[in-house]
Amino acid sequence: MSTPTLSVIIPCRLGGGLGAQMRGALLRLTLVALDCQTTPRDDFEVVLVDDASSIDLDSFVGSFGHEYPSLPLRVLRNAGPVYGQSHAYNLGLDAARGRIVLLCTDDSLLAPDTVGSHIAAHEGRLEPAYVCGIERQYMFSVLFRDVIAGTLQPPGDLAIRVFGALLGFTDLRRTAEQLGFTDWAVTPNLVRHHYDELQRRSALTPGFEDMYRELESDRTDMDWLAVRMGNHSIRRQALKEIGDLDEGIGGSNSDQALGLRLQDAAIPVVLDRGAHSVLLEHRRDLRSFTGESGLAALAARWPRPDVLRLREYFALGYERSISAYRNLLS
């Protein structure tokens, strides 16, 4: 068996309860998108890390194997307690055979040329770098209980209304109904044959667009804020040398923890405009909009102004701007 150049690592935890149908659908679509990569199959692998799912994830993935028939896929099982996303990434990192690792998520659908673009970005550099792709977001998938089957969440869901308000929508569902998006399912066939249509219907949010502009500017002092796992890659050895991902800082703030560790190690964060993906939004627990334990852990680890005041940056929502935050700190 030849050794792949790149390993795609995907943490995943599936089980019963709220959101189970949607999470399973998102994982299937993520794997279909990876099966559509133009990179030769012996040049990359997919390592799916099961973070203590309450179902047999290996069997679940196998039952839909006809949707991604040529995908070089391995499933790793953490049979113990739920350790979280960073621990799952680290398990995948230890098992990865590629010298480059792409830190993906189970709701990020990579465009067909994305794996190849990440490989080329690293092969064109002498020194290690953290390579960021361009991620668009399909907002209206948050309305679905199962985006493949087209099953909608009940009307008036509070978590969805909060999410819509963050985007500036008075009523996200009503807007989607008026535009016809509630009748538009995202299916394996669509991802395989009409990915460009999904990309066209997805948005590059102001906050993400600002991050990409920042990475292309001459400033590098706050590039750590542009680290968002999903369509990002780094040489495996470089990530091992900085101590893997920080398992002491969980939730969405694990992105910023990695960014700060990269900055401490003087590893640049660079943009690759050839690597594209679409994030399918899904219903989240209301606590995900208000939790601050991760911010407190970051502040304790890096007690400096740009970290201590990070909640002010995130308070700007989808309109947030790194340059505006820099000005606020000055």
C-alpha positions in Angstrom: 0.0 0.0 0.0 1.4 3.4 -1.0 1.7 6.2 1.5 -0.7 9.0 0.9 0.6 12.6 0.8 -2.4 14.0 2.7 -4.7 12.8 5.5 -8.1 14.3 5.9 -9.0 14.1 9.6 -12.7 14.4 10.6 -13.9 14.2 14.3 -17.4 12.9 14.6 -19.9 11.9 17.3 -23.3 10.5 16.3 -26.1 9.3 18.6 -29.7 9.7 19.5 -31.5 12.8 20.6 -32.0 16.2 19.0 -30.1 16.7 15.8 -29.2 13.0 15.2 -30.8 12.8 11.8 -29.2 16.0 10.6 -25.7 15.1 11.9 -25.9 11.8 10.1 -27.0 13.5 6.9 -24.2 16.0 7.1 -21.6 13.3 7.6 -22.8 11.4 4.5 -22.6 14.6 2.4 -19.1 15.4 3.7 -17.9 11.9 2.6 -19.6 12.2 -0.8 -17.8 15.5 -1.4 -14.5 13.8 -0.5 -15.2 10.9 -2.8 -15.5 13.5 -5.6 -12.0 14.8 -5.2 -9.9 15.0 -8.3 -6.8 14.0 -6.4 -5.7 10.3 -7.2 -7.0 7.9 -4.5 -3.6 6.8 -3.5 -2.5 10.4 -2.7 -4.9 11.0 0.1 -6.8 9.2 2.8 -9.7 10.0 5.1 -9.5 9.3 8.9 -12.9 9.5 10.6 -12.5 9.7 14.3 -15.5 8.4 16.3 -15.5 10.4 19.6 -17.6 7.9 21.6 -20.7 7.9 19.4 -23.7 6.1 21.0 -24.3 4.3 17.7 -21.9 2.0 15.7 -20.4 4.7 13.5 -18.4 2.2 11.5 -21.6 0.4 10.6 -23.5 3.6 9.9 -20.8 4.8 7.5 -20.7 1.3 5.9 -24.4 1.3 5.3 -24.1 4.3 3.0 -20.9 3.1 1.3 -22.5 3.1 -2.1 -22.6 6.9 -1.9 -18.8 7.1 -1.7 -17.6 3.9 -3.3 -14.0 4.8 -4.0 -13.2 6.8 -0.8 -10.0 5.6 1.0 -11.7 5.7 4.5 -10.6 4.5 7.9 -12.8 4.8 11.1 -11.0 5.1 14.5 -13.1 4.4 17.6 -12.7 6.2 20.9 -14.7 3.8 23.1 -14.2 5.8 26.3 -15.9 9.0 27.5 -16.4 11.9 25.2 -13.1 13.8 25.2 -14.1 16.5 22.6 -13.0 17.7 19.2 -9.4 18.5 20.0 -8.8 15.1 21.5 -10.4 13.5 18.4 -8.2 15.5 16.1 -5.1 14.4 18.0 -6.1 10.7 17.8 -6.5 11.2 14.0 -3.1 13.0 13.9 -1.4 10.1 15.5 -3.0 7.6 13.1 -2.6 9.7 10.0 -0.2 8.4 7.3 0.0 11.5 5.2 2.8 14.1 5.8 0.1 16.8 5.4 -3.1 16.8 7.5 -6.3 18.6 6.5 -8.4 19.4 9.6 -11.9 18.9 8.3 -15.3 18.8 10.0 -18.3 16.6 9.5 -20.4 19.5 8.1 -17.8 20.9 5.6 -18.2 19.9 2.0 -14.9 20.3 0.1 -15.0 21.3 -3.6 -13.6 18.7 -6.0 -10.1 20.3 -6.4 -9.6 21.3 -2.7 -7.5 18.4 -1.5 -5.2 18.8 -4.5 -5.0 22.6 -3.9 -3.9 22.0 -0.3 -1.2 19.5 -1.4 0.1 22.0 -4.0 0.1 24.8 -1.4 2.4 22.9 0.9 4.7 21.5 -1.8 5.3 25.0 -3.1 6.7 26.1 0.3 10.1 25.4 1.9 8.9 26.2 5.5 5.8 25.0 7.3 2.6 27.0 7.1 -1.0 26.7 8.2 -3.0 26.9 5.0 -6.5 28.3 5.0 -9.0 27.6 2.3 -12.1 29.7 1.4 -15.2 28.6 3.2 -18.7 29.7 2.2 -21.8 28.9 4.4 -25.2 27.6 3.3 -27.4 29.2 5.9 -30.8 27.7 5.1 -29.7 24.2 5.9 -30.2 25.2 9.6 -33.9 24.9 9.0 -33.8 21.2 8.3 -34.1 18.2 10.6 -32.7 16.2 7.7 -31.3 18.2 4.7 -31.1 15.1 2.5 -34.7 14.0 3.0 -35.9 17.6 3.0 -37.5 17.3 6.5 -37.9 20.7 8.2 -37.6 21.6 11.9 -40.8 22.7 13.5 -41.7 26.3 13.0 -40.8 28.8 15.7 -37.7 26.9 17.0 -35.9 29.4 19.3 -32.4 28.3 18.5 -33.0 28.8 14.8 -34.6 32.2 15.5 -31.5 33.2 17.5 -29.2 32.0 14.7 -31.3 34.0 12.1 -31.1 37.1 14.3 -27.3 36.9 14.3 -27.4 37.0 10.5 -29.8 40.0 10.5 -33.0 38.1 9.6 -36.2 39.0 11.4 -37.6 35.6 10.5 -35.1 33.3 8.7 -37.7 30.6 7.9 -40.1 33.0 6.3 -37.3 34.4 4.2 -36.3 30.9 3.1 -39.9 30.0 2.2 -40.3 33.2 0.1 -37.1 32.4 -1.8 -37.9 28.7 -2.2 -35.0 27.4 -0.1 -37.3 25.2 2.1 -38.1 23.1 -0.9 -34.4 22.6 -1.8 -32.8 19.5 -0.4 -29.0 18.9 -0.4 -28.6 15.4 -1.6 -25.6 13.1 -2.4 -26.5 13.4 -6.1 -26.5 17.2 -5.9 -23.1 17.3 -4.2 -21.6 14.8 -6.7 -23.0 16.4 -9.9 -24.0 20.0 -9.0 -21.6 21.2 -6.4 -21.3 24.5 -8.2 -25.0 25.1 -7.6 -24.6 24.6 -3.9 -21.6 26.9 -3.9 -23.7 29.5 -5.8 -26.4 29.4 -3.2 -24.0 29.7 -0.3 -22.7 33.0 1.2 -19.2 34.3 2.0 -20.1 36.0 5.3 -18.7 39.4 6.1 -16.7 38.0 9.0 -15.0 35.3 6.9 -14.4 37.6 4.0 -12.7 40.0 6.4 -10.5 37.1 7.7 -9.4 36.4 4.1 -8.6 40.0 3.4 -6.6 40.1 6.6 -4.5 37.1 5.5 -3.7 38.8 2.2 -2.7 42.1 3.9 0.8 43.0 5.2 -0.3 42.7 8.8 0.3 39.4 10.6 -0.2 40.3 14.2 -3.8 38.9 14.4 -3.7 36.2 11.8 -4.4 33.8 14.6 -8.0 34.9 14.5 -8.3 33.5 11.0 -7.8 29.9 12.1 -11.1 28.0 11.6 -10.9 24.2 11.2 -12.9 22.7 8.4 -10.8 23.6 5.3 -7.4 24.1 6.7 -4.2 22.1 6.5 -0.7 21.9 8.0 2.3 19.6 7.7 1.7 16.8 10.3 5.2 17.1 11.8 4.8 20.8 12.3 1.6 20.3 14.2 3.2 17.5 16.3 6.2 19.8 17.2 3.9 22.5 18.7 2.2 19.9 20.8 -0.9 18.9 18.8 -4.2 20.6 19.5 -4.8 21.9 23.0 -7.3 19.6 24.7 -7.7 21.9 27.6 -9.6 24.5 25.6 -12.8 23.1 24.1 -15.7 24.1 22.0 -15.3 26.6 19.2 -12.4 28.3 20.9 -10.1 25.4 20.1 -9.6 27.3 16.8 -8.2 30.4 18.5 -6.1 28.2 20.8 -4.5 26.6 17.7 -4.0 30.0 16.1 -2.2 31.3 19.2 0.1 28.3 19.3 0.9 28.7 15.7 1.8 32.3 16.4 4.0 31.3 19.3 5.8 28.9 17.1 6.2 31.5 14.3 4.3 29.4 11.8 2.5 31.7 9.3 -1.2 31.4 8.5 -1.6 31.8 4.7 -4.6 31.8 2.4 -5.1 29.4 -0.5 -7.8 30.8 -2.9 -7.8 27.5 -4.8 -9.2 25.5 -1.9 -13.0 25.9 -1.5 -15.6 24.4 0.8 -19.2 24.9 1.8 -20.2 24.7 5.5 -23.8 23.4 5.9 -25.3 25.2 8.9 -27.3 23.1 11.4 -29.3 23.7 14.5 -27.1 24.2 17.5 -27.9 24.2 21.2 -28.6 27.7 22.5 -25.6 27.4 24.9 -23.3 27.4 21.9 -24.2 31.1 21.4 -23.5 32.1 25.0 -20.8 29.8 26.4 -17.7 31.6 27.7 -15.7 28.9 29.3 -13.4 28.6 26.3 -12.8 32.4 26.3 -11.8 32.2 30.0 -9.4 29.4 29.3 -7.8 31.3 26.4 -7.4 34.4 28.6 -5.8 32.4 31.4 -3.3 30.8 28.9 -2.6 34.1 27.0 -3.3 37.0 29.3 -2.8 39.8 26.8 -5.2 42.5 25.6 -6.2 40.9 22.2 -7.1 37.7 24.0 -8.5 39.1 27.2 -11.0 41.2 25.2 -11.9 38.5 22.7 -15.6 38.5 23.6 -15.8 42.0 22.2 -14.7 40.7 18.8 -17.2 37.8 18.8 -20.0 40.2 20.0 -19.9 41.8 16.5 -21.4 38.5 15.2 -21.2 37.8 11.4 -20.2 41.4 10.7 -17.1 41.2 12.8 -13.9 42.7 11.5 -10.3 42.0 12.6 -9.2 45.5 11.6 -12.0 47.1 13.6 -11.0 44.9 16.6 -7.4 46.0 16.2 -8.5 49.6 16.2 -10.6 49.0 19.3 -7.6 47.7 21.1 -5.3 50.6 20.1 
